[in-house]
Amino acid sequence: MEIVDNVFSDYDRAKEVKEFDETKAGVKGLVDSGVVKIPRFFIHPPEKLPGPLSNNIASDHISQLVPVIDLKGFGSEQRSEIVNEIRAAAETWGTFKMVNHGVPSATMAELLEGIRQFHEQPKEVKMKWYSRDTSLLVRYISNGSLFHASRPAHWRDTLAQAITEFMKCMVKLKDILSELLSEALGLSSDYLERLDCLSSESMVCNYYPICPEPELTLGAPKHSDPYILTILLQDHIGGLQVLHQNQWVDVPPVDGALIANIGDFMQ
């Protein structure tokens, strides 16, 4: 029997994917049903899966070097120092943590709790929001890559939406970063704004339920973000890694911090 991508080729992937999608229950629905084996379309080739995370001192030390930038003084004489720190972080890491960014801790906590509560509702409640129509302001899906026949599916469900209070804070932070990034490029502070590079925003809320076979699949594969900028809010569980000098480095959660990731377009 021929084996392709570590998955037996004698099954109808399109049929199984369609049946899964039509349940509108997502990955969480599989967990709630008590599955002990994940569907084959979630299985990733072994060479695409990460090895065991290193716990050695060197790796731990590198993870502590992920830049942390304090934005508190961006409107004062500290601005030039902050701009220099952002430039260095963007050039050497492509990502950095932000503290004193102006988004209240309570707002972030409420958002994370709201996302958790949405995904942990009974499937009958969530089903009405399930759609692959990208024009909808709020939609719930499982796996944006589900119907790509050449790609294994990812173990996650996603809520895409705009949440008023959090997004208000994000828009303010985005405007600040637009100025600081423009200055870090050696340009006028309104340069990116005039190009409309950061004129729109969207929010994607990923949920990764416990997987019965975590060694076979991924919640998110290695990738780069295609846009100008991603601002990421982690929960306490972690799992994020970034590629630095050809080594995958853990980015442990920091209470109250947000993470900025420079996208392909900005690079």
Backbone torsions as a table, in degrees:
resi	resn	phi	psi	omega
1	MET	NA	131.8	-179.2
2	GLU	-75.0	140.9	177.0
3	ILE	-115.9	128.1	179.2
4	VAL	-122.1	125.0	178.7
5	ASP	53.0	38.5	176.3
6	ASN	66.1	13.3	179.3
7	VAL	-126.7	134.0	179.7
8	PHE	-58.9	137.0	-175.2
9	SER	-87.7	2.0	-176.0
10	ASP	-94.4	28.9	176.2
11	TYR	-127.3	156.6	-176.6
12	ASP	-90.7	92.6	-177.3
13	ARG	-60.2	-45.9	-177.7
14	ALA	-58.1	-40.1	-179.9
15	LYS	-66.3	-45.8	-178.2
16	GLU	-66.7	-39.2	177.8
17	VAL	-63.0	-45.2	-179.8
18	LYS	-61.2	-44.1	179.7
19	GLU	-62.8	-41.5	178.3
20	PHE	-63.1	-47.2	-177.2
21	ASP	-64.1	-36.2	-177.3
22	GLU	-72.2	-15.4	174.5
23	THR	-69.1	-25.1	-177.2
24	LYS	55.4	24.0	-178.5
25	ALA	-104.4	-13.5	177.5
26	GLY	67.6	-170.9	178.5
27	VAL	-64.3	-36.8	178.3
28	LYS	-59.9	-33.6	177.2
29	GLY	-63.5	-37.0	176.6
30	LEU	-64.1	-44.0	179.6
31	VAL	-62.0	-46.5	-178.4
32	ASP	-64.1	-26.8	179.7
33	SER	-79.0	-9.2	176.3
34	GLY	88.2	22.1	-179.1
35	VAL	-61.5	143.4	175.2
36	VAL	-113.2	-11.9	175.4
37	LYS	-124.7	131.8	179.8
38	ILE	-80.4	148.1	176.2
39	PRO	-55.7	151.0	-172.6
40	ARG	-63.8	-28.1	-177.5
41	PHE	-73.8	-5.3	173.8
42	PHE	-91.0	-10.3	-174.8
43	ILE	-80.1	127.5	179.9
44	HIS	-98.0	147.8	175.9
45	PRO	-58.1	143.1	-176.8
46	PRO	-54.5	-36.6	-177.7
47	GLU	-70.0	-14.6	178.8
48	LYS	-93.2	-8.4	-177.5
49	LEU	-92.6	144.6	179.2
50	PRO	-73.3	151.8	173.6
51	GLY	-77.5	-178.4	178.2
52	PRO	-58.8	138.0	178.2
53	LEU	-65.7	135.9	-179.0
54	SER	-75.8	137.1	177.3
55	ASN	-112.1	14.6	-176.9
56	ASN	-74.0	165.9	-174.4
57	ILE	-61.8	-40.0	-178.3
58	ALA	-61.3	-44.3	180.0
59	SER	-64.8	-43.1	178.3
60	ASP	-61.2	-38.8	-179.1
61	HIS	-64.9	-43.9	-179.4
62	ILE	-62.8	-41.0	-179.0
63	SER	-61.3	-29.0	178.8
64	GLN	-76.7	-11.2	-179.0
65	LEU	-91.0	-4.0	175.7
66	VAL	-55.2	123.0	-172.7
67	PRO	-57.3	136.1	173.0
68	VAL	-116.9	120.2	-176.0
69	ILE	-114.0	125.0	178.8
70	ASP	-89.7	114.6	-176.5
71	LEU	-89.4	5.5	-172.2
72	LYS	-57.0	-38.1	-174.6
73	GLY	-101.6	25.7	-173.6
74	PHE	-64.8	-21.0	-179.7
75	GLY	-99.1	11.7	-176.4
76	SER	-123.6	-161.9	-179.7
77	GLU	-67.1	-11.7	178.6
78	GLN	-80.6	-5.0	-173.9
79	ARG	-57.0	-46.4	-177.0
80	SER	-62.2	-36.7	177.8
81	GLU	-65.2	-42.0	178.8
82	ILE	-64.0	-42.5	177.8
83	VAL	-59.4	-43.6	178.6
84	ASN	-63.0	-38.8	178.8
85	GLU	-66.4	-40.8	178.4
86	ILE	-64.5	-42.9	179.1
87	ARG	-59.1	-47.5	-178.5
88	ALA	-63.9	-41.9	-179.5
89	ALA	-65.9	-42.2	-179.2
90	ALA	-65.9	-36.7	-178.1
91	GLU	-75.4	-37.8	-172.4
92	THR	-97.7	-30.2	-177.4
93	TRP	-117.2	-34.5	-174.4
94	GLY	78.3	4.2	-179.5
95	THR	-155.5	156.0	175.7
96	PHE	-160.6	152.3	175.3
97	LYS	-86.9	147.4	178.7
98	MET	-122.9	132.2	173.4
99	VAL	-122.2	161.8	-175.6
100	ASN	51.6	47.0	-175.1
101	HIS	-92.3	-4.7	175.6
102	GLY	94.3	-4.7	177.6
103	VAL	-92.5	117.9	-176.4
104	PRO	-59.5	141.9	178.6
105	SER	-58.9	-37.0	-179.9
106	ALA	-63.8	-38.2	179.0
107	THR	-64.7	-42.3	178.8
108	MET	-65.8	-42.4	-179.9
109	ALA	-64.4	-40.9	179.0
110	GLU	-64.5	-37.4	178.3
111	LEU	-64.5	-49.4	-179.7
112	LEU	-60.4	-40.5	179.5
113	GLU	-67.7	-38.5	177.9
114	GLY	-63.8	-40.3	177.5
115	ILE	-63.4	-46.6	179.4
116	ARG	-59.9	-46.0	-178.7
117	GLN	-63.0	-38.8	178.7
118	PHE	-61.2	-51.2	-174.0
119	HIS	-70.0	-22.2	-178.4
120	GLU	-97.2	9.5	172.5
121	GLN	-70.9	161.9	172.0
122	PRO	-59.1	146.8	-175.2
123	LYS	-60.5	-30.1	-179.1
124	GLU	-61.6	-31.2	179.4
125	VAL	-75.9	-40.0	-176.6
126	LYS	-76.7	-26.5	-171.8
127	MET	-56.0	-34.5	-176.5
128	LYS	-67.9	-17.2	179.0
129	TRP	-95.6	-6.3	-174.5
130	TYR	-74.8	119.8	-178.1
131	SER	-163.2	149.7	173.2
132	ARG	-106.3	16.4	176.2
133	ASP	-82.2	105.0	-174.6
134	THR	-70.8	-8.9	179.3
135	SER	-81.3	-12.1	-179.1
136	LEU	-72.7	142.0	179.8
137	LEU	-71.5	-31.2	177.3
138	VAL	-132.5	126.9	176.7
139	ARG	-151.8	153.9	-177.9
140	TYR	-122.5	128.1	178.4
141	ILE	-139.9	167.9	169.0
142	SER	-119.8	114.4	173.7
143	ASN	72.4	101.0	173.5
144	GLY	-65.9	-24.3	-178.2
145	SER	-97.4	12.1	-172.1
146	LEU	-56.4	-40.1	-174.1
147	PHE	-95.8	11.7	171.9
148	HIS	-85.1	107.2	-173.4
149	ALA	-62.2	-26.5	-176.0
150	SER	-87.4	-3.3	-176.6
151	ARG	-120.2	135.5	171.4
152	PRO	-65.9	150.6	179.4
153	ALA	-75.6	162.8	-178.2
154	HIS	-109.9	144.0	-174.5
155	TRP	-82.4	76.0	178.7
156	ARG	-162.3	154.5	169.9
157	ASP	-115.7	152.7	-172.3
158	THR	-134.7	136.3	172.0
159	LEU	-112.8	120.1	178.8
160	ALA	-109.5	126.7	-172.4
161	GLN	-168.5	178.3	170.9
162	ALA	-122.7	119.1	178.3
163	ILE	-107.9	121.1	-163.5
164	THR	-52.4	-60.2	-171.1
165	GLU	-65.4	-46.2	-179.2
166	PHE	-64.0	-41.1	-178.2
167	MET	-68.6	-31.9	174.1
168	LYS	-58.8	-44.5	178.8
169	CYS	-65.8	-38.5	-179.9
170	MET	-65.3	-38.5	179.4
171	VAL	-63.6	-42.3	177.4
172	LYS	-62.6	-45.0	179.9
173	LEU	-65.4	-39.7	178.4
174	LYS	-59.9	-42.1	179.9
175	ASP	-64.4	-39.6	177.8
176	ILE	-63.9	-46.8	-178.9
177	LEU	-66.4	-33.4	176.9
178	SER	-58.3	-44.5	178.6
179	GLU	-67.0	-47.2	-175.9
180	LEU	-66.3	-38.1	177.9
181	LEU	-68.6	-38.5	176.5
182	SER	-59.0	-45.9	180.0
183	GLU	-67.7	-34.4	177.6
184	ALA	-64.6	-26.3	176.7
185	LEU	-82.9	-0.7	-179.1
186	GLY	79.5	24.0	-176.9
187	LEU	-116.5	174.9	177.2
188	SER	-66.6	151.6	-173.1
189	SER	-63.4	-21.0	-179.3
190	ASP	-99.0	11.8	-173.7
191	TYR	-60.9	-54.2	-178.9
192	LEU	-65.0	-34.5	177.6
193	GLU	-63.4	-42.7	-179.1
194	ARG	-66.6	-27.0	177.6
195	LEU	-83.8	-4.0	-176.7
196	ASP	59.4	27.7	-179.6
197	CYS	-67.0	-29.0	-177.1
198	LEU	-121.6	38.1	-173.7
199	SER	-85.0	-10.7	-179.4
200	SER	-134.2	162.3	-180.0
201	GLU	-151.2	154.9	173.4
202	SER	-145.4	158.8	-179.1
203	MET	-123.3	131.1	178.8
204	VAL	-120.9	126.2	-175.2
205	CYS	-114.7	104.0	-177.5
206	ASN	-92.2	142.3	-178.4
207	TYR	-129.7	125.7	-175.6
208	TYR	-116.8	92.3	179.9
209	PRO	-71.1	159.9	-180.0
210	ILE	-56.7	133.0	-177.2
211	CYS	-103.8	134.9	-180.0
212	PRO	-72.2	-20.0	178.5
213	GLU	-134.8	67.1	-174.0
214	PRO	-63.5	-21.2	-179.0
215	GLU	-74.7	-6.7	-176.5
216	LEU	-105.7	-10.5	-171.2
217	THR	-142.4	178.7	179.9
218	LEU	-136.1	146.3	172.3
219	GLY	-78.4	-36.8	175.9
220	ALA	-147.7	129.1	179.9
221	PRO	-79.6	170.1	174.9
222	LYS	-63.7	137.1	-175.2
223	HIS	-164.6	168.1	167.7
224	SER	-116.9	153.2	178.9
225	ASP	-83.5	129.6	-173.0
226	PRO	-77.2	-10.9	-170.4
227	TYR	-94.0	-166.0	177.6
228	ILE	-71.8	-50.4	-170.4
229	LEU	-153.9	138.3	171.7
230	THR	-117.4	132.1	172.9
231	ILE	-110.3	120.9	-171.7
232	LEU	-113.7	132.1	172.3
233	LEU	-107.6	115.0	177.2
234	GLN	-89.4	153.8	165.9
235	ASP	-91.5	-169.5	-174.3
236	HIS	-78.0	-10.2	-173.5
237	ILE	-77.5	-37.1	179.4
238	GLY	82.7	-154.1	-177.6
239	GLY	111.3	-12.5	-179.2
240	LEU	-73.4	137.8	172.2
241	GLN	-131.7	151.5	173.2
242	VAL	-127.1	151.5	179.4
243	LEU	-88.4	121.0	-179.1
244	HIS	-135.5	117.8	-179.5
245	GLN	52.4	47.1	177.4
246	ASN	63.8	21.4	177.7
247	GLN	-130.3	132.6	177.4
248	TRP	-79.3	125.4	-173.5
249	VAL	-118.6	132.4	176.2
250	ASP	-64.7	143.3	173.3
251	VAL	-117.9	87.7	-176.6
252	PRO	-63.6	144.4	177.3
253	PRO	-62.2	141.4	172.9
254	VAL	-119.1	124.9	-176.3
255	ASP	-55.6	124.4	176.7
256	GLY	85.1	-3.1	-176.9
257	ALA	-92.8	153.6	169.6
258	LEU	-117.0	157.4	-179.7
259	ILE	-115.9	131.6	174.1
260	ALA	-103.5	131.1	177.5
261	ASN	-121.8	123.5	-179.8
262	ILE	-73.0	124.5	-177.0
263	GLY	-85.2	171.4	-177.9
264	ASP	-57.5	-40.8	-176.0
265	PHE	-64.9	-39.7	177.4
266	MET	-68.1	-39.3	178.7
267	GLN	-61.1	NA	NA
